[in-house]
């Protein structure tokens, strides 16, 4: 078991269906979405766009994209390749 200090509240975690990665959503103080390599838990990319805590995360049935929602009433869609910097 590993422990990573994300510097913010972790609100959701989902595992990739296609690669050894996971995605997490965060609240205060960064309000971001992070894609992590597993098992190293090194960040692949960090996605900003919400102004408040990212409370909702859903993955498409084919595992190719995610949608997030927050109290700022923004909805962000991210496709598999879009999330890689």
CNS distance restraints for C-alpha pairs under 8 A (distance, minus, plus):
assign (resid   4 and name CA) (resid  41 and name CA) 7.57 0.50 0.50
assign (resid   6 and name CA) (resid  10 and name CA) 7.77 0.50 0.50
assign (resid   7 and name CA) (resid  29 and name CA) 7.34 0.50 0.50
assign (resid   7 and name CA) (resid  30 and name CA) 7.81 0.50 0.50
assign (resid   8 and name CA) (resid  26 and name CA) 6.16 0.50 0.50
assign (resid   8 and name CA) (resid  27 and name CA) 5.97 0.50 0.50
assign (resid   8 and name CA) (resid  28 and name CA) 5.36 0.50 0.50
assign (resid   8 and name CA) (resid  29 and name CA) 5.38 0.50 0.50
assign (resid   8 and name CA) (resid  30 and name CA) 6.24 0.50 0.50
assign (resid   8 and name CA) (resid  31 and name CA) 7.87 0.50 0.50
assign (resid   9 and name CA) (resid  26 and name CA) 5.30 0.50 0.50
assign (resid   9 and name CA) (resid  27 and name CA) 4.89 0.50 0.50
assign (resid   9 and name CA) (resid  28 and name CA) 5.85 0.50 0.50
assign (resid   9 and name CA) (resid  29 and name CA) 7.53 0.50 0.50
assign (resid  10 and name CA) (resid  24 and name CA) 6.85 0.50 0.50
assign (resid  10 and name CA) (resid  25 and name CA) 6.00 0.50 0.50
assign (resid  10 and name CA) (resid  26 and name CA) 4.62 0.50 0.50
assign (resid  10 and name CA) (resid  27 and name CA) 6.47 0.50 0.50
assign (resid  11 and name CA) (resid  24 and name CA) 7.25 0.50 0.50
assign (resid  11 and name CA) (resid  25 and name CA) 5.43 0.50 0.50
assign (resid  11 and name CA) (resid  26 and name CA) 5.28 0.50 0.50
assign (resid  11 and name CA) (resid  27 and name CA) 6.63 0.50 0.50
assign (resid  11 and name CA) (resid  53 and name CA) 7.91 0.50 0.50
assign (resid  11 and name CA) (resid  54 and name CA) 6.79 0.50 0.50
assign (resid  11 and name CA) (resid  55 and name CA) 5.92 0.50 0.50
assign (resid  11 and name CA) (resid  56 and name CA) 7.86 0.50 0.50
assign (resid  12 and name CA) (resid  24 and name CA) 5.35 0.50 0.50
assign (resid  12 and name CA) (resid  25 and name CA) 5.16 0.50 0.50
assign (resid  12 and name CA) (resid  26 and name CA) 7.30 0.50 0.50
assign (resid  12 and name CA) (resid  55 and name CA) 7.24 0.50 0.50
assign (resid  12 and name CA) (resid  56 and name CA) 7.17 0.50 0.50
assign (resid  12 and name CA) (resid  57 and name CA) 6.55 0.50 0.50
assign (resid  13 and name CA) (resid  22 and name CA) 6.95 0.50 0.50
assign (resid  13 and name CA) (resid  23 and name CA) 5.66 0.50 0.50
assign (resid  13 and name CA) (resid  24 and name CA) 4.40 0.50 0.50
assign (resid  13 and name CA) (resid  25 and name CA) 6.72 0.50 0.50
assign (resid  14 and name CA) (resid  22 and name CA) 5.63 0.50 0.50
assign (resid  14 and name CA) (resid  23 and name CA) 5.33 0.50 0.50
assign (resid  14 and name CA) (resid  24 and name CA) 6.52 0.50 0.50
assign (resid  14 and name CA) (resid  59 and name CA) 7.86 0.50 0.50
assign (resid  15 and name CA) (resid  21 and name CA) 6.33 0.50 0.50
assign (resid  15 and name CA) (resid  22 and name CA) 4.34 0.50 0.50
assign (resid  15 and name CA) (resid  23 and name CA) 6.43 0.50 0.50
assign (resid  16 and name CA) (resid  20 and name CA) 6.68 0.50 0.50
assign (resid  16 and name CA) (resid  21 and name CA) 5.43 0.50 0.50
assign (resid  16 and name CA) (resid  22 and name CA) 5.38 0.50 0.50
assign (resid  16 and name CA) (resid  23 and name CA) 7.40 0.50 0.50
assign (resid  16 and name CA) (resid  63 and name CA) 6.77 0.50 0.50
assign (resid  17 and name CA) (resid  63 and name CA) 5.58 0.50 0.50
assign (resid  18 and name CA) (resid  63 and name CA) 7.07 0.50 0.50
assign (resid  20 and name CA) (resid  37 and name CA) 6.21 0.50 0.50
assign (resid  20 and name CA) (resid  38 and name CA) 5.18 0.50 0.50
assign (resid  20 and name CA) (resid  39 and name CA) 7.45 0.50 0.50
assign (resid  21 and name CA) (resid  35 and name CA) 6.81 0.50 0.50
assign (resid  21 and name CA) (resid  36 and name CA) 5.41 0.50 0.50
assign (resid  21 and name CA) (resid  37 and name CA) 4.55 0.50 0.50
assign (resid  21 and name CA) (resid  38 and name CA) 5.05 0.50 0.50
assign (resid  22 and name CA) (resid  35 and name CA) 5.77 0.50 0.50
assign (resid  22 and name CA) (resid  36 and name CA) 5.26 0.50 0.50
assign (resid  22 and name CA) (resid  37 and name CA) 6.70 0.50 0.50
assign (resid  22 and name CA) (resid  38 and name CA) 6.93 0.50 0.50
assign (resid  23 and name CA) (resid  33 and name CA) 7.02 0.50 0.50
assign (resid  23 and name CA) (resid  34 and name CA) 5.61 0.50 0.50
assign (resid  23 and name CA) (resid  35 and name CA) 4.42 0.50 0.50
assign (resid  23 and name CA) (resid  36 and name CA) 6.11 0.50 0.50
assign (resid  24 and name CA) (resid  33 and name CA) 5.74 0.50 0.50
assign (resid  24 and name CA) (resid  34 and name CA) 5.31 0.50 0.50
assign (resid  24 and name CA) (resid  35 and name CA) 6.57 0.50 0.50
assign (resid  24 and name CA) (resid  36 and name CA) 7.93 0.50 0.50
assign (resid  25 and name CA) (resid  31 and name CA) 7.46 0.50 0.50
assign (resid  25 and name CA) (resid  32 and name CA) 5.95 0.50 0.50
assign (resid  25 and name CA) (resid  33 and name CA) 4.46 0.50 0.50
assign (resid  25 and name CA) (resid  34 and name CA) 6.41 0.50 0.50
assign (resid  25 and name CA) (resid  54 and name CA) 5.67 0.50 0.50
assign (resid  25 and name CA) (resid  55 and name CA) 7.33 0.50 0.50
assign (resid  25 and name CA) (resid  56 and name CA) 7.90 0.50 0.50
assign (resid  25 and name CA) (resid  57 and name CA) 7.24 0.50 0.50
assign (resid  26 and name CA) (resid  30 and name CA) 6.75 0.50 0.50
assign (resid  26 and name CA) (resid  31 and name CA) 5.07 0.50 0.50
assign (resid  26 and name CA) (resid  32 and name CA) 5.30 0.50 0.50
assign (resid  26 and name CA) (resid  33 and name CA) 6.24 0.50 0.50
assign (resid  26 and name CA) (resid  53 and name CA) 6.14 0.50 0.50
assign (resid  26 and name CA) (resid  54 and name CA) 5.58 0.50 0.50
assign (resid  26 and name CA) (resid  55 and name CA) 7.72 0.50 0.50
assign (resid  27 and name CA) (resid  31 and name CA) 4.40 0.50 0.50
assign (resid  27 and name CA) (resid  32 and name CA) 7.04 0.50 0.50
assign (resid  27 and name CA) (resid  52 and name CA) 6.69 0.50 0.50
assign (resid  27 and name CA) (resid  53 and name CA) 3.79 0.50 0.50
assign (resid  27 and name CA) (resid  54 and name CA) 5.76 0.50 0.50
assign (resid  27 and name CA) (resid  55 and name CA) 7.68 0.50 0.50
assign (resid  28 and name CA) (resid  52 and name CA) 7.52 0.50 0.50
assign (resid  28 and name CA) (resid  53 and name CA) 6.21 0.50 0.50
assign (resid  31 and name CA) (resid  48 and name CA) 7.05 0.50 0.50
assign (resid  31 and name CA) (resid  49 and name CA) 7.98 0.50 0.50
assign (resid  31 and name CA) (resid  50 and name CA) 5.98 0.50 0.50
assign (resid  31 and name CA) (resid  51 and name CA) 6.34 0.50 0.50
assign (resid  31 and name CA) (resid  52 and name CA) 5.63 0.50 0.50
assign (resid  31 and name CA) (resid  53 and name CA) 4.95 0.50 0.50
assign (resid  31 and name CA) (resid  54 and name CA) 5.89 0.50 0.50
assign (resid  32 and name CA) (resid  46 and name CA) 6.76 0.50 0.50
assign (resid  32 and name CA) (resid  47 and name CA) 5.59 0.50 0.50
assign (resid  32 and name CA) (resid  48 and name CA) 4.85 0.50 0.50
assign (resid  32 and name CA) (resid  49 and name CA) 7.00 0.50 0.50
assign (resid  32 and name CA) (resid  50 and name CA) 6.64 0.50 0.50
assign (resid  32 and name CA) (resid  53 and name CA) 7.82 0.50 0.50
assign (resid  32 and name CA) (resid  54 and name CA) 6.79 0.50 0.50
assign (resid  33 and name CA) (resid  46 and name CA) 5.84 0.50 0.50
assign (resid  33 and name CA) (resid  47 and name CA) 5.00 0.50 0.50
assign (resid  33 and name CA) (resid  48 and name CA) 6.61 0.50 0.50
assign (resid  33 and name CA) (resid  54 and name CA) 7.65 0.50 0.50
assign (resid  34 and name CA) (resid  43 and name CA) 6.69 0.50 0.50
assign (resid  34 and name CA) (resid  44 and name CA) 7.50 0.50 0.50
assign (resid  34 and name CA) (resid  45 and name CA) 5.90 0.50 0.50
assign (resid  34 and name CA) (resid  46 and name CA) 4.50 0.50 0.50
assign (resid  34 and name CA) (resid  47 and name CA) 6.16 0.50 0.50
assign (resid  35 and name CA) (resid  43 and name CA) 5.86 0.50 0.50
assign (resid  35 and name CA) (resid  44 and name CA) 5.38 0.50 0.50
assign (resid  35 and name CA) (resid  45 and name CA) 5.46 0.50 0.50
assign (resid  35 and name CA) (resid  46 and name CA) 6.54 0.50 0.50
assign (resid  35 and name CA) (resid  83 and name CA) 7.66 0.50 0.50
assign (resid  36 and name CA) (resid  41 and name CA) 5.38 0.50 0.50
assign (resid  36 and name CA) (resid  42 and name CA) 5.53 0.50 0.50
assign (resid  36 and name CA) (resid  43 and name CA) 4.37 0.50 0.50
assign (resid  36 and name CA) (resid  44 and name CA) 5.28 0.50 0.50
assign (resid  36 and name CA) (resid  45 and name CA) 7.35 0.50 0.50
assign (resid  37 and name CA) (resid  41 and name CA) 5.11 0.50 0.50
assign (resid  37 and name CA) (resid  42 and name CA) 5.38 0.50 0.50
assign (resid  37 and name CA) (resid  43 and name CA) 6.24 0.50 0.50
assign (resid  37 and name CA) (resid  44 and name CA) 6.21 0.50 0.50
assign (resid  38 and name CA) (resid  42 and name CA) 7.50 0.50 0.50
assign (resid  44 and name CA) (resid  84 and name CA) 6.87 0.50 0.50
assign (resid  44 and name CA) (resid  85 and name CA) 7.65 0.50 0.50
assign (resid  45 and name CA) (resid  83 and name CA) 6.78 0.50 0.50
assign (resid  45 and name CA) (resid  84 and name CA) 6.00 0.50 0.50
assign (resid  45 and name CA) (resid  85 and name CA) 6.00 0.50 0.50
assign (resid  47 and name CA) (resid  83 and name CA) 7.40 0.50 0.50
assign (resid  49 and name CA) (resid  76 and name CA) 7.58 0.50 0.50
assign (resid  50 and name CA) (resid  54 and name CA) 6.91 0.50 0.50
assign (resid  50 and name CA) (resid  70 and name CA) 6.67 0.50 0.50
assign (resid  50 and name CA) (resid  72 and name CA) 6.76 0.50 0.50
assign (resid  50 and name CA) (resid  74 and name CA) 6.68 0.50 0.50
assign (resid  51 and name CA) (resid  70 and name CA) 7.94 0.50 0.50
assign (resid  51 and name CA) (resid  72 and name CA) 6.04 0.50 0.50
assign (resid  52 and name CA) (resid  70 and name CA) 6.05 0.50 0.50
assign (resid  52 and name CA) (resid  71 and name CA) 5.83 0.50 0.50
assign (resid  52 and name CA) (resid  72 and name CA) 5.68 0.50 0.50
assign (resid  53 and name CA) (resid  70 and name CA) 5.74 0.50 0.50
assign (resid  53 and name CA) (resid  71 and name CA) 6.67 0.50 0.50
assign (resid  54 and name CA) (resid  68 and name CA) 6.76 0.50 0.50
assign (resid  54 and name CA) (resid  69 and name CA) 5.83 0.50 0.50
assign (resid  54 and name CA) (resid  70 and name CA) 4.49 0.50 0.50
assign (resid  54 and name CA) (resid  71 and name CA) 7.40 0.50 0.50
assign (resid  55 and name CA) (resid  68 and name CA) 7.60 0.50 0.50
assign (resid  55 and name CA) (resid  69 and name CA) 6.11 0.50 0.50
assign (resid  55 and name CA) (resid  70 and name CA) 5.26 0.50 0.50
assign (resid  55 and name CA) (resid  71 and name CA) 7.45 0.50 0.50
assign (resid  56 and name CA) (resid  67 and name CA) 7.97 0.50 0.50
assign (resid  56 and name CA) (resid  68 and name CA) 5.27 0.50 0.50
assign (resid  56 and name CA) (resid  69 and name CA) 4.86 0.50 0.50
assign (resid  56 and name CA) (resid  70 and name CA) 6.49 0.50 0.50
assign (resid  57 and name CA) (resid  66 and name CA) 6.92 0.50 0.50
assign (resid  57 and name CA) (resid  67 and name CA) 5.83 0.50 0.50
assign (resid  57 and name CA) (resid  68 and name CA) 4.57 0.50 0.50
assign (resid  57 and name CA) (resid  69 and name CA) 6.70 0.50 0.50
assign (resid  58 and name CA) (resid  66 and name CA) 5.56 0.50 0.50
assign (resid  58 and name CA) (resid  67 and name CA) 5.42 0.50 0.50
assign (resid  58 and name CA) (resid  68 and name CA) 6.60 0.50 0.50
assign (resid  59 and name CA) (resid  63 and name CA) 5.91 0.50 0.50
assign (resid  59 and name CA) (resid  64 and name CA) 7.62 0.50 0.50
assign (resid  59 and name CA) (resid  65 and name CA) 5.94 0.50 0.50
assign (resid  59 and name CA) (resid  66 and name CA) 4.36 0.50 0.50
assign (resid  59 and name CA) (resid  67 and name CA) 6.53 0.50 0.50
assign (resid  60 and name CA) (resid  64 and name CA) 6.35 0.50 0.50
assign (resid  60 and name CA) (resid  65 and name CA) 5.55 0.50 0.50
assign (resid  60 and name CA) (resid  66 and name CA) 5.99 0.50 0.50
assign (resid  60 and name CA) (resid  67 and name CA) 7.96 0.50 0.50
assign (resid  64 and name CA) (resid  79 and name CA) 5.94 0.50 0.50
assign (resid  64 and name CA) (resid  80 and name CA) 5.04 0.50 0.50
assign (resid  65 and name CA) (resid  77 and name CA) 7.12 0.50 0.50
assign (resid  65 and name CA) (resid  78 and name CA) 5.48 0.50 0.50
assign (resid  65 and name CA) (resid  79 and name CA) 4.13 0.50 0.50
assign (resid  65 and name CA) (resid  80 and name CA) 5.29 0.50 0.50
assign (resid  66 and name CA) (resid  77 and name CA) 5.87 0.50 0.50
assign (resid  66 and name CA) (resid  78 and name CA) 5.42 0.50 0.50
assign (resid  66 and name CA) (resid  79 and name CA) 6.58 0.50 0.50
assign (resid  67 and name CA) (resid  75 and name CA) 6.90 0.50 0.50
assign (resid  67 and name CA) (resid  76 and name CA) 5.60 0.50 0.50
assign (resid  67 and name CA) (resid  77 and name CA) 4.49 0.50 0.50
assign (resid  67 and name CA) (resid  78 and name CA) 6.38 0.50 0.50
assign (resid  68 and name CA) (resid  75 and name CA) 5.74 0.50 0.50
assign (resid  68 and name CA) (resid  76 and name CA) 5.32 0.50 0.50
assign (resid  68 and name CA) (resid  77 and name CA) 6.67 0.50 0.50
assign (resid  69 and name CA) (resid  73 and name CA) 6.97 0.50 0.50
assign (resid  69 and name CA) (resid  74 and name CA) 6.10 0.50 0.50
assign (resid  69 and name CA) (resid  75 and name CA) 4.83 0.50 0.50
assign (resid  69 and name CA) (resid  76 and name CA) 6.66 0.50 0.50
assign (resid  70 and name CA) (resid  74 and name CA) 6.24 0.50 0.50
assign (resid  70 and name CA) (resid  75 and name CA) 7.17 0.50 0.50
assign (resid  78 and name CA) (resid  82 and name CA) 6.04 0.50 0.50
assign (resid  78 and name CA) (resid  83 and name CA) 6.18 0.50 0.50
assign (resid  79 and name CA) (resid  83 and name CA) 6.46 0.50 0.50
assign (resid  80 and name CA) (resid  84 and name CA) 7.52 0.50 0.50
